[in-house]
Amino acid sequence: MRKIPGSVTNLTALLLHVIAMPIFFLVFILLYRSTWMIDFIGMTDGNRLVFNTLMLTCILIGVLCGSRIPMTATRVRLTWLQYIIWSGCEWLVAACFMALYMALMYGVGNYGYFPALGQCMLLVLATLSYPYVIVPALMCATRPDAADEKEENLIRFTDNTGRLKLVVANTLLLYIEGQENYIHIYYLEGTRVKMFALRQSMIGVEELLGKHGVVRCQRSYFVNPRHVKVLRRDKEGFIHAELDITDISVPVSPKYYEQLSKLL
């Protein structure tokens, strides 16, 4: 299942959960003044209604902080199903603590824990259903996950022992040349062309490069089609790919010519 965007668990989303959501809970109860909510929370006493609502709001803030701060701090990436389960657990834990408060505050004779738990579960569900849906939807819609997109566009080169050696954006990679046990990676750094020698084989990076749209153009070369300006044939009949940013040209074998030309 698809993972949730990072924007759903960033700092803005955290503040919306631990500040805006409890405020909504408080205002909804005090303004809407549903009969059953008043009977349960305030027992027809206006002052008691306000005090108990404030206490229940504090409990909600505590639960949300205990849940959402670790989620944001650890940058955990959940699937949507896991996120829904996580949110459901928040709702259940908040209801449990609210019921405990009501039972201890007014005694088993008035409520009893489990009857209060049922009421608190209904209370949280009735007041927070909309915010629990709106906040993630809002973060997805108004804060595109640029960080995730950037992460997906990075090519991570490792050597033949698996150690990470170079990270390059796929839009900045120009071409790769294979030489014996090394590959030479040519990429842009600002306006300059840089070269990085990596102990790796052409076969070892072929799958990685394919995921980023970089294709083989000759037995010892990969080229990034994003930077190919034109394919030309010289007087001897050899084909070269001219790049749009530099004066460098990369050899293209007839075997890969048709595949590369379709990408231009």
MIDOSE-1310 file (N, C-alpha, C; in nm, 2 decimals, decimal comma, always signed):
residues 264
mrki	+0,08/-0,12/+0,00/+0,00/+0,00/+0,00/+0,09/+0,12/+0,00; +0,04/+0,23/-0,07/+0,12/+0,35/-0,08/+0,14/+0,42/+0,06; +0,26/+0,47/+0,08/+0,30/+0,53/+0,20/+0,24/+0,68/+0,20; +0,22/+0,73/+0,32/+0,16/+0,86/+0,34/+0,27/+0,96/+0,30
pgsv	+0,24/+1,08/+0,24/+0,34/+1,18/+0,21/+0,40/+1,23/+0,34; +0,53/+1,28/+0,33/+0,60/+1,33/+0,44/+0,53/+1,46/+0,50; +0,45/+1,53/+0,42/+0,38/+1,65/+0,46/+0,27/+1,61/+0,57; +0,23/+1,49/+0,57/+0,12/+1,45/+0,67/+0,18/+1,44/+0,81
tnlt	+0,31/+1,42/+0,82/+0,38/+1,40/+0,95/+0,48/+1,51/+0,97; +0,48/+1,62/+0,90/+0,58/+1,72/+0,93/+0,54/+1,81/+1,04; +0,61/+1,92/+1,07/+0,59/+2,01/+1,18/+0,46/+2,08/+1,17; +0,42/+2,12/+1,05/+0,29/+2,19/+1,04/+0,18/+2,10/+1,08
alll	+0,18/+1,97/+1,03/+0,08/+1,88/+1,06/+0,08/+1,85/+1,21; +0,19/+1,84/+1,27/+0,20/+1,82/+1,42/+0,13/+1,93/+1,49; +0,15/+2,06/+1,45/+0,09/+2,17/+1,52/-0,06/+2,17/+1,50; -0,11/+2,13/+1,38/-0,25/+2,12/+1,35/-0,32/+2,02/+1,44
hvia	-0,25/+1,91/+1,47/-0,30/+1,80/+1,55/-0,31/+1,84/+1,70; -0,20/+1,89/+1,75/-0,19/+1,92/+1,89/-0,24/+2,05/+1,94; -0,27/+2,14/+1,84/-0,33/+2,27/+1,88/-0,46/+2,29/+1,82; -0,47/+2,29/+1,68/-0,60/+2,32/+1,62/-0,70/+2,21/+1,64
mpif	-0,67/+2,09/+1,65/-0,77/+1,98/+1,67/-0,83/+1,99/+1,81; -0,75/+2,01/+1,92/-0,81/+2,02/+2,05/-0,90/+2,15/+2,06; -0,86/+2,26/+1,99/-0,94/+2,38/+1,99/-1,07/+2,35/+1,93; -1,07/+2,28/+1,82/-1,19/+2,24/+1,75/-1,28/+2,16/+1,84
flvf	-1,22/+2,07/+1,91/-1,29/+1,98/+2,01/-1,36/+2,07/+2,11; -1,29/+2,16/+2,17/-1,34/+2,25/+2,28/-1,45/+2,34/+2,23; -1,43/+2,41/+2,11/-1,53/+2,50/+2,06/-1,65/+2,43/+2,01; -1,64/+2,31/+1,95/-1,75/+2,23/+1,90/-1,85/+2,20/+2,02
illy	-1,79/+2,15/+2,13/-1,88/+2,11/+2,24/-1,95/+2,23/+2,30; -1,87/+2,34/+2,32/-1,93/+2,46/+2,39/-2,03/+2,54/+2,31; -2,01/+2,53/+2,17/-2,10/+2,61/+2,09/-2,21/+2,52/+2,04; -2,19/+2,40/+2,00/-2,29/+2,31/+1,95/-2,39/+2,28/+2,06
rstw	-2,34/+2,25/+2,18/-2,42/+2,22/+2,30/-2,53/+2,12/+2,27; -2,48/+2,00/+2,22/-2,57/+1,89/+2,20/-2,63/+1,85/+2,34; -2,75/+1,81/+2,34/-2,82/+1,77/+2,47/-2,74/+1,66/+2,54; -2,71/+1,55/+2,47/-2,65/+1,44/+2,53/-2,50/+1,47/+2,58
midf	-2,44/+1,56/+2,51/-2,30/+1,61/+2,55/-2,31/+1,68/+2,68; -2,41/+1,78/+2,69/-2,43/+1,86/+2,81/-2,47/+1,77/+2,92; -2,56/+1,67/+2,90/-2,60/+1,58/+3,01/-2,48/+1,50/+3,06; -2,39/+1,46/+2,97/-2,28/+1,37/+3,01/-2,17/+1,45/+3,07
igmt	-2,13/+1,56/+3,01/-2,01/+1,64/+3,05/-2,05/+1,73/+3,17; -2,16/+1,81/+3,15/-2,19/+1,91/+3,25/-2,30/+1,88/+3,35; -2,37/+1,78/+3,32/-2,49/+1,74/+3,40/-2,58/+1,86/+3,43; -2,60/+1,94/+3,32/-2,69/+2,06/+3,32/-2,63/+2,18/+3,39
dgnr	-2,51/+2,17/+3,44/-2,45/+2,28/+3,51/-2,35/+2,34/+3,41; -2,37/+2,47/+3,38/-2,29/+2,54/+3,29/-2,15/+2,55/+3,32; -2,12/+2,58/+3,45/-1,98/+2,60/+3,49/-1,91/+2,46/+3,49; -1,98/+2,36/+3,53/-1,92/+2,22/+3,52/-1,90/+2,18/+3,38
lvfn	-1,99/+2,22/+3,29/-1,97/+2,19/+3,15/-1,84/+2,25/+3,09; -1,81/+2,38/+3,12/-1,69/+2,44/+3,08/-1,57/+2,38/+3,14; -1,57/+2,35/+3,27/-1,45/+2,30/+3,34/-1,42/+2,16/+3,29; -1,52/+2,07/+3,28/-1,50/+1,94/+3,23/-1,45/+1,94/+3,09
tlml	-1,51/+2,02/+3,00/-1,47/+2,03/+2,86/-1,32/+2,07/+2,85; -1,28/+2,16/+2,94/-1,14/+2,21/+2,94/-1,05/+2,09/+2,98; -1,09/+2,02/+3,08/-1,01/+1,90/+3,13/-1,00/+1,79/+3,02; -1,11/+1,77/+2,96/-1,11/+1,67/+2,85/-1,02/+1,71/+2,73
tcil	-1,02/+1,84/+2,71/-0,94/+1,90/+2,60/-0,79/+1,88/+2,64; -0,76/+1,90/+2,76/-0,62/+1,88/+2,81/-0,58/+1,74/+2,79; -0,67/+1,65/+2,83/-0,64/+1,50/+2,81/-0,61/+1,48/+2,66; -0,69/+1,53/+2,57/-0,67/+1,51/+2,43/-0,54/+1,57/+2,38
igvl	-0,50/+1,68/+2,43/-0,37/+1,74/+2,39/-0,26/+1,65/+2,44; -0,27/+1,60/+2,56/-0,16/+1,51/+2,61/-0,15/+1,38/+2,52; -0,26/+1,32/+2,48/-0,26/+1,20/+2,40/-0,20/+1,23/+2,26; -0,24/+1,34/+2,20/-0,19/+1,38/+2,07/-0,05/+1,41/+2,07
cgsr	+0,00/+1,48/+2,18/+0,14/+1,51/+2,19/+0,22/+1,38/+2,20; +0,17/+1,29/+2,29/+0,24/+1,16/+2,31/+0,25/+1,07/+2,18; +0,15/+1,10/+2,10/+0,15/+1,02/+1,97/+0,22/+1,08/+1,86; +0,19/+1,21/+1,83/+0,23/+1,28/+1,71/+0,37/+1,33/+1,72
ipmt	+0,42/+1,37/+1,84/+0,56/+1,42/+1,85/+0,66/+1,31/+1,81; +0,65/+1,18/+1,86/+0,74/+1,08/+1,82/+0,72/+1,05/+1,67; +0,60/+1,05/+1,61/+0,58/+1,03/+1,47/+0,66/+1,13/+1,39; +0,65/+1,26/+1,43/+0,72/+1,36/+1,36/+0,87/+1,36/+1,38
atrv	+0,91/+1,33/+1,50/+1,06/+1,34/+1,54/+1,13/+1,22/+1,47; +1,07/+1,11/+1,46/+1,14/+0,99/+1,40/+1,12/+0,98/+1,25; +1,04/+1,08/+1,19/+1,01/+1,08/+1,05/+0,96/+0,94/+1,00; +0,88/+0,88/+1,08/+0,83/+0,74/+1,04/+0,74/+0,76/+0,92
rltw	+0,75/+0,67/+0,83/+0,67/+0,67/+0,71/+0,58/+0,55/+0,71; +0,45/+0,58/+0,74/+0,35/+0,47/+0,75/+0,28/+0,46/+0,61; +0,22/+0,34/+0,59/+0,12/+0,33/+0,48/-0,01/+0,40/+0,53; -0,10/+0,42/+0,43/-0,23/+0,49/+0,47/-0,30/+0,40/+0,57
lqyi	-0,30/+0,27/+0,55/-0,37/+0,18/+0,64/-0,31/+0,19/+0,78; -0,18/+0,19/+0,79/-0,11/+0,20/+0,92/-0,14/+0,34/+0,99; -0,15/+0,44/+0,90/-0,18/+0,57/+0,96/-0,33/+0,58/+1,01; -0,42/+0,51/+0,94/-0,56/+0,51/+0,99/-0,57/+0,43/+1,12
iwsg	-0,49/+0,32/+1,13/-0,49/+0,24/+1,26/-0,43/+0,32/+1,37; -0,32/+0,39/+1,34/-0,25/+0,48/+1,44/-0,35/+0,58/+1,49; -0,43/+0,65/+1,40/-0,52/+0,75/+1,43/-0,63/+0,69/+1,52; -0,68/+0,57/+1,48/-0,78/+0,50/+1,56/-0,74/+0,47/+1,70
cewl	-0,61/+0,44/+1,71/-0,55/+0,41/+1,85/-0,55/+0,54/+1,93; -0,52/+0,65/+1,87/-0,52/+0,78/+1,94/-0,66/+0,81/+1,99; -0,76/+0,79/+1,90/-0,90/+0,81/+1,94/-0,94/+0,72/+2,06; -0,90/+0,59/+2,06/-0,93/+0,50/+2,16/-0,86/+0,53/+2,29
vaac	-0,73/+0,57/+2,29/-0,66/+0,60/+2,41/-0,71/+0,73/+2,47; -0,75/+0,83/+2,39/-0,80/+0,95/+2,44/-0,94/+0,92/+2,51; -1,02/+0,84/+2,45/-1,15/+0,81/+2,51/-1,13/+0,73/+2,64; -1,03/+0,64/+2,65/-1,00/+0,57/+2,78/-0,96/+0,67/+2,89
fmal	-0,88/+0,76/+2,86/-0,83/+0,85/+2,97/-0,95/+0,95/+3,00; -1,02/+0,99/+2,90/-1,14/+1,08/+2,94/-1,24/+1,01/+3,03; -1,27/+0,88/+3,00/-1,36/+0,80/+3,08/-1,30/+0,78/+3,22; -1,17/+0,76/+3,23/-1,11/+0,75/+3,36/-1,13/+0,88/+3,44
ymal	-1,11/+0,99/+3,38/-1,13/+1,12/+3,45/-1,27/+1,14/+3,49; -1,37/+1,11/+3,41/-1,51/+1,12/+3,44/-1,55/+1,03/+3,55; -1,50/+0,91/+3,55/-1,54/+0,81/+3,65/-1,47/+0,85/+3,79; -1,35/+0,89/+3,79/-1,28/+0,93/+3,91/-1,34/+1,06/+3,97
mygv	-1,38/+1,15/+3,88/-1,42/+1,28/+3,92/-1,56/+1,27/+3,98; -1,65/+1,19/+3,93/-1,79/+1,19/+3,98/-1,83/+1,05/+4,04; -1,73/+0,96/+4,04/-1,76/+0,84/+4,12/-1,84/+0,74/+4,03; -1,81/+0,61/+4,07/-1,88/+0,50/+4,00/-2,03/+0,51/+4,01
gnyg	-2,08/+0,57/+4,12/-2,22/+0,57/+4,13/-2,29/+0,65/+4,02; -2,22/+0,76/+3,98/-2,28/+0,84/+3,87/-2,26/+0,79/+3,73; -2,14/+0,73/+3,71/-2,11/+0,69/+3,57/-2,07/+0,54/+3,57; -1,96/+0,51/+3,64/-1,90/+0,38/+3,61/-1,81/+0,39/+3,49
yfpa	-1,69/+0,32/+3,50/-1,59/+0,34/+3,40/-1,64/+0,30/+3,26; -1,69/+0,18/+3,25/-1,73/+0,13/+3,11/-1,84/+0,21/+3,05; -1,95/+0,25/+3,12/-2,05/+0,33/+3,06/-1,99/+0,47/+3,02; -1,90/+0,52/+3,10/-1,83/+0,65/+3,07/-1,74/+0,63/+2,94
lgqc	-1,68/+0,51/+2,93/-1,60/+0,49/+2,82/-1,68/+0,49/+2,69; -1,79/+0,43/+2,69/-1,88/+0,43/+2,57/-1,92/+0,57/+2,53; -1,95/+0,65/+2,63/-1,99/+0,79/+2,60/-1,87/+0,87/+2,55; -1,75/+0,85/+2,61/-1,63/+0,92/+2,56/-1,59/+0,88/+2,42
mllv	-1,60/+0,75/+2,39/-1,57/+0,71/+2,26/-1,66/+0,77/+2,16; -1,79/+0,78/+2,19/-1,89/+0,85/+2,10/-1,86/+1,00/+2,10; -1,82/+1,06/+2,21/-1,79/+1,20/+2,21/-1,67/+1,23/+2,12; -1,56/+1,16/+2,13/-1,44/+1,18/+2,04/-1,48/+1,16/+1,90
latl	-1,55/+1,05/+1,87/-1,59/+1,02/+1,73/-1,67/+1,13/+1,67; -1,77/+1,18/+1,75/-1,86/+1,28/+1,70/-1,79/+1,42/+1,68; -1,69/+1,45/+1,76/-1,63/+1,58/+1,75/-1,51/+1,58/+1,66; -1,44/+1,47/+1,65/-1,31/+1,48/+1,58/-1,30/+1,40/+1,44
sypy	-1,42/+1,35/+1,40/-1,42/+1,27/+1,28/-1,38/+1,36/+1,16; -1,43/+1,48/+1,16/-1,40/+1,57/+1,05/-1,26/+1,62/+1,05; -1,20/+1,66/+1,16/-1,06/+1,71/+1,17/-0,97/+1,59/+1,13; -1,00/+1,47/+1,17/-0,91/+1,36/+1,14/-0,90/+1,33/+0,99
vivp	-1,00/+1,37/+0,92/-1,00/+1,35/+0,77/-0,95/+1,48/+0,70; -0,99/+1,60/+0,75/-0,95/+1,72/+0,69/-0,81/+1,75/+0,70; -0,74/+1,73/+0,82/-0,60/+1,77/+0,84/-0,51/+1,70/+0,74; -0,51/+1,56/+0,73/-0,43/+1,50/+0,63/-0,46/+1,54/+0,49
almc	-0,59/+1,55/+0,45/-0,63/+1,59/+0,32/-0,57/+1,73/+0,29; -0,58/+1,82/+0,38/-0,53/+1,96/+0,37/-0,38/+1,96/+0,34; -0,31/+1,88/+0,42/-0,16/+1,87/+0,41/-0,12/+1,82/+0,27; -0,19/+1,72/+0,23/-0,16/+1,66/+0,10/-0,19/+1,76/-0,02
atrp	-0,30/+1,84/+0,00/-0,34/+1,93/-0,11/-0,26/+2,05/-0,11; -0,23/+2,11/+0,00/-0,17/+2,24/+0,00/-0,02/+2,24/+0,02; +0,04/+2,13/+0,06/+0,18/+2,12/+0,08/+0,23/+1,99/+0,00; +0,25/+2,01/-0,13/+0,30/+1,89/-0,21/+0,43/+1,84/-0,15
daad	+0,45/+1,71/-0,15/+0,56/+1,65/-0,09/+0,69/+1,67/-0,17; +0,73/+1,79/-0,17/+0,85/+1,82/-0,26/+0,97/+1,75/-0,21; +0,98/+1,73/-0,08/+1,10/+1,66/-0,02/+1,10/+1,51/-0,07; +0,98/+1,45/-0,08/+0,97/+1,31/-0,13/+1,01/+1,31/-0,28
ekee	+0,95/+1,41/-0,35/+0,98/+1,41/-0,49/+1,13/+1,43/-0,52; +1,19/+1,51/-0,44/+1,34/+1,53/-0,45/+1,41/+1,41/-0,42; +1,37/+1,34/-0,31/+1,43/+1,21/-0,28/+1,42/+1,11/-0,39; +1,31/+1,10/-0,45/+1,29/+1,00/-0,56/+1,38/+1,04/-0,68
nlir	+1,42/+1,16/-0,70/+1,49/+1,21/-0,81/+1,64/+1,20/-0,79; +1,69/+1,15/-0,67/+1,83/+1,13/-0,64/+1,88/+0,99/-0,68; +1,99/+0,99/-0,75/+2,06/+0,86/-0,79/+2,17/+0,84/-0,69; +2,16/+0,73/-0,61/+2,25/+0,70/-0,51/+2,35/+0,59/-0,56
ftdn	+2,47/+0,63/-0,58/+2,57/+0,54/-0,64/+2,65/+0,48/-0,52; +2,66/+0,35/-0,52/+2,74/+0,27/-0,43/+2,85/+0,20/-0,50; +2,96/+0,17/-0,43/+3,07/+0,10/-0,49/+3,04/-0,05/-0,48; +3,13/-0,13/-0,53/+3,10/-0,28/-0,54/+3,10/-0,35/-0,40
tgrl	+3,12/-0,27/-0,29/+3,10/-0,33/-0,16/+2,97/-0,28/-0,09; +2,90/-0,20/-0,17/+2,77/-0,15/-0,12/+2,77/-0,03/-0,04; +2,89/+0,04/-0,03/+2,90/+0,17/+0,04/+2,86/+0,28/-0,05; +2,78/+0,37/+0,01/+2,73/+0,49/-0,06/+2,85/+0,58/-0,09
klvv	+2,87/+0,62/-0,21/+2,98/+0,71/-0,25/+2,94/+0,84/-0,31; +2,83/+0,84/-0,38/+2,79/+0,97/-0,45/+2,64/+0,97/-0,47; +2,58/+1,09/-0,45/+2,44/+1,11/-0,47/+2,43/+1,23/-0,57; +2,36/+1,20/-0,68/+2,34/+1,30/-0,79/+2,19/+1,31/-0,83
antl	+2,14/+1,43/-0,85/+2,00/+1,44/-0,90/+2,00/+1,39/-1,04; +1,90/+1,32/-1,08/+1,89/+1,26/-1,21/+1,89/+1,36/-1,32; +1,85/+1,49/-1,29/+1,85/+1,59/-1,39/+1,99/+1,65/-1,41; +2,08/+1,62/-1,32/+2,22/+1,68/-1,33/+2,32/+1,58/-1,39
llyi	+2,28/+1,45/-1,39/+2,37/+1,35/-1,45/+2,38/+1,37/-1,60; +2,50/+1,37/-1,66/+2,52/+1,38/-1,80/+2,54/+1,24/-1,87; +2,65/+1,18/-1,83/+2,67/+1,04/-1,89/+2,77/+0,97/-1,80; +2,78/+0,84/-1,83/+2,87/+0,75/-1,75/+2,96/+0,67/-1,85
egqe	+3,08/+0,67/-1,82/+3,18/+0,59/-1,90/+3,24/+0,48/-1,82; +3,24/+0,36/-1,87/+3,30/+0,25/-1,81/+3,44/+0,23/-1,85; +3,53/+0,21/-1,75/+3,67/+0,18/-1,78/+3,73/+0,07/-1,68; +3,74/-0,04/-1,74/+3,79/-0,16/-1,66/+3,70/-0,18/-1,54
nyih	+3,76/-0,17/-1,42/+3,68/-0,20/-1,29/+3,62/-0,07/-1,24; +3,62/+0,04/-1,31/+3,56/+0,16/-1,26/+3,46/+0,22/-1,36; +3,37/+0,30/-1,31/+3,29/+0,38/-1,40/+3,32/+0,53/-1,36; +3,32/+0,61/-1,47/+3,34/+0,75/-1,45/+3,21/+0,82/-1,47
iyyl	+3,16/+0,89/-1,36/+3,03/+0,95/-1,36/+3,05/+1,10/-1,39; +2,99/+1,15/-1,50/+3,00/+1,29/-1,53/+2,87/+1,36/-1,50; +2,88/+1,47/-1,42/+2,75/+1,54/-1,38/+2,78/+1,68/-1,36; +2,67/+1,76/-1,35/+2,68/+1,91/-1,34/+2,68/+1,94/-1,19
egtr	+2,77/+2,04/-1,16/+2,77/+2,10/-1,02/+2,78/+2,25/-1,05; +2,66/+2,31/-1,04/+2,64/+2,45/-1,08/+2,65/+2,45/-1,23; +2,75/+2,52/-1,29/+2,77/+2,53/-1,43/+2,89/+2,45/-1,48; +2,96/+2,38/-1,38/+3,08/+2,31/-1,41/+3,05/+2,16/-1,43
vkmf	+3,12/+2,09/-1,51/+3,11/+1,95/-1,53/+3,21/+1,88/-1,44; +3,16/+1,79/-1,35/+3,25/+1,72/-1,26/+3,25/+1,57/-1,30; +3,36/+1,51/-1,26/+3,38/+1,36/-1,28/+3,41/+1,29/-1,15; +3,34/+1,18/-1,13/+3,37/+1,10/-1,01/+3,39/+0,96/-1,05
alrq	+3,51/+0,91/-1,01/+3,55/+0,77/-1,04/+3,50/+0,68/-0,93; +3,42/+0,58/-0,97/+3,36/+0,48/-0,88/+3,40/+0,34/-0,91; +3,44/+0,27/-0,81/+3,48/+0,13/-0,83/+3,35/+0,05/-0,84; +3,30/+0,03/-0,96/+3,17/-0,04/-0,99/+3,17/-0,08/-1,13
smig	+3,09/-0,18/-1,17/+3,08/-0,22/-1,31/+2,96/-0,16/-1,37; +2,96/-0,16/-1,51/+2,85/-0,11/-1,58/+2,72/-0,19/-1,55; +2,73/-0,32/-1,54/+2,62/-0,40/-1,51/+2,56/-0,37/-1,37; +2,65/-0,34/-1,28/+2,61/-0,31/-1,14/+2,53/-0,19/-1,12
veel	+2,53/-0,09/-1,22/+2,45/+0,03/-1,21/+2,34/+0,04/-1,31; +2,33/-0,06/-1,40/+2,24/-0,05/-1,51/+2,09/-0,05/-1,46; +2,06/-0,13/-1,36/+1,92/-0,13/-1,31/+1,89/+0,00/-1,24; +1,98/+0,05/-1,16/+1,96/+0,18/-1,09/+1,94/+0,29/-1,19
lgkh	+2,02/+0,30/-1,29/+2,01/+0,41/-1,39/+1,88/+0,39/-1,47; +1,84/+0,27/-1,50/+1,72/+0,25/-1,58/+1,60/+0,31/-1,50; +1,60/+0,30/-1,37/+1,49/+0,36/-1,29/+1,48/+0,51/-1,30; +1,59/+0,57/-1,34/+1,59/+0,72/-1,35/+1,60/+0,76/-1,50
gvvr	+1,57/+0,68/-1,59/+1,56/+0,71/-1,73/+1,70/+0,73/-1,80; +1,81/+0,69/-1,74/+1,94/+0,69/-1,80/+1,96/+0,56/-1,87; +2,00/+0,57/-2,00/+2,00/+0,45/-2,08/+2,14/+0,42/-2,13; +2,17/+0,29/-2,17/+2,29/+0,26/-2,23/+2,29/+0,30/-2,37
cqrs	+2,40/+0,36/-2,42/+2,40/+0,40/-2,56/+2,52/+0,33/-2,63; +2,61/+0,27/-2,56/+2,72/+0,20/-2,62/+2,77/+0,10/-2,51; +2,85/+0,00/-2,55/+2,89/-0,10/-2,45/+2,96/-0,04/-2,33; +3,02/+0,07/-2,34/+3,10/+0,13/-2,23/+3,04/+0,27/-2,19
yfvn	+2,91/+0,30/-2,23/+2,86/+0,43/-2,20/+2,71/+0,42/-2,17; +2,67/+0,50/-2,07/+2,53/+0,54/-2,04/+2,52/+0,69/-2,07; +2,40/+0,73/-2,12/+2,38/+0,87/-2,14/+2,24/+0,91/-2,08; +2,23/+1,03/-2,04/+2,10/+1,08/-1,99/+2,03/+1,15/-2,10
prhv	+1,92/+1,09/-2,15/+1,85/+1,15/-2,26/+1,80/+1,30/-2,24; +1,79/+1,34/-2,11/+1,75/+1,47/-2,08/+1,84/+1,58/-2,14; +1,97/+1,54/-2,15/+2,07/+1,63/-2,20/+2,12/+1,61/-2,34; +2,06/+1,51/-2,41/+2,10/+1,49/-2,55/+2,03/+1,59/-2,64
kvlr	+2,11/+1,67/-2,71/+2,06/+1,77/-2,80/+2,02/+1,71/-2,94; +2,11/+1,63/-2,99/+2,09/+1,57/-3,12/+2,18/+1,45/-3,14; +2,14/+1,36/-3,22/+2,22/+1,24/-3,26/+2,27/+1,27/-3,40; +2,40/+1,26/-3,42/+2,46/+1,29/-3,55/+2,55/+1,18/-3,59
rdke	+2,57/+1,16/-3,72/+2,66/+1,06/-3,78/+2,78/+1,14/-3,84; +2,90/+1,10/-3,81/+3,02/+1,16/-3,87/+3,05/+1,10/-4,00; +3,16/+1,15/-4,06/+3,20/+1,11/-4,19/+3,24/+0,96/-4,20; +3,28/+0,91/-4,09/+3,32/+0,77/-4,09/+3,20/+0,68/-4,06
gfih	+3,08/+0,74/-4,03/+2,96/+0,66/-4,01/+2,93/+0,63/-3,86; +3,02/+0,68/-3,77/+3,00/+0,66/-3,63/+2,89/+0,76/-3,58; +2,81/+0,72/-3,49/+2,70/+0,80/-3,43/+2,74/+0,85/-3,30; +2,71/+0,98/-3,28/+2,74/+1,05/-3,15/+2,62/+1,12/-3,10
aeld	+2,61/+1,12/-2,97/+2,50/+1,20/-2,90/+2,57/+1,33/-2,85; +2,52/+1,44/-2,90/+2,57/+1,57/-2,86/+2,49/+1,62/-2,74; +2,56/+1,66/-2,64/+2,49/+1,71/-2,52/+2,46/+1,86/-2,53; +2,35/+1,90/-2,46/+2,30/+2,04/-2,47/+2,38/+2,14/-2,39
itdi	+2,45/+2,09/-2,29/+2,51/+2,18/-2,19/+2,66/+2,20/-2,22; +2,72/+2,09/-2,27/+2,87/+2,10/-2,29/+2,90/+2,07/-2,43; +3,02/+2,07/-2,47/+3,07/+2,04/-2,60/+3,10/+1,89/-2,61; +3,07/+1,82/-2,51/+3,10/+1,67/-2,51/+3,00/+1,60/-2,59
svpv	+3,05/+1,50/-2,66/+2,97/+1,41/-2,74/+3,00/+1,26/-2,69; +2,89/+1,18/-2,69/+2,90/+1,05/-2,64/+2,88/+0,95/-2,75; +2,96/+0,85/-2,77/+2,94/+0,75/-2,88/+2,81/+0,67/-2,86; +2,75/+0,64/-2,97/+2,63/+0,56/-2,97/+2,64/+0,45/-3,07
spky	+2,62/+0,33/-3,03/+2,63/+0,21/-3,12/+2,50/+0,19/-3,19; +2,50/+0,13/-3,31/+2,38/+0,11/-3,38/+2,28/+0,03/-3,31; +2,33/-0,06/-3,22/+2,24/-0,14/-3,14/+2,15/-0,06/-3,05; +2,19/+0,05/-3,00/+2,12/+0,13/-2,91/+2,06/+0,26/-2,97
yeql	+2,09/+0,28/-3,10/+2,05/+0,41/-3,16/+1,90/+0,43/-3,16; +1,83/+0,32/-3,21/+1,68/+0,34/-3,22/+1,62/+0,36/-3,08; +1,66/+0,29/-2,98/+1,61/+0,30/-2,85/+1,63/+0,45/-2,80; +1,75/+0,50/-2,82/+1,78/+0,63/-2,77/+1,70/+0,74/-2,85
skll	+1,69/+0,72/-2,98/+1,63/+0,82/-3,06/+1,48/+0,83/-3,03; +1,42/+0,73/-2,98/+1,27/+0,73/-2,94/+1,25/+0,81/-2,81; +1,36/+0,83/-2,73/+1,35/+0,90/-2,61/+1,37/+1,05/-2,63; +1,42/+1,09/-2,74/+1,45/+1,23/-2,76/+1,32/+1,31/-2,81
